[in-house]
Amino acid sequence: MSVIKFIWKVWLQTLKNTINCVSQTALKLLNIEMKWSRDGVLPPYFVLVSGFFTNIDIQQLKL
């Protein structure tokens, strides 16, 4: 296996683990099930999780 293929495989696994972690956290703490698109069909709703998973105080945000 080439180095590039190995790095790609590790990166994809890391991405999958991160998505799973965010999904499980949203379900456990917020009681929100994240839906994903499959086979070219969009989910019935979207969830904005970046706003939930931040450590910046709301007062510090600049809109």
Secondary structure, DSSP 8 states (H G I E B T S, - for coil): --HHHHHHHHHHHHHHHHHHHHHHHHHHHH-------BTTB--S-----TTTS--S-GGG---
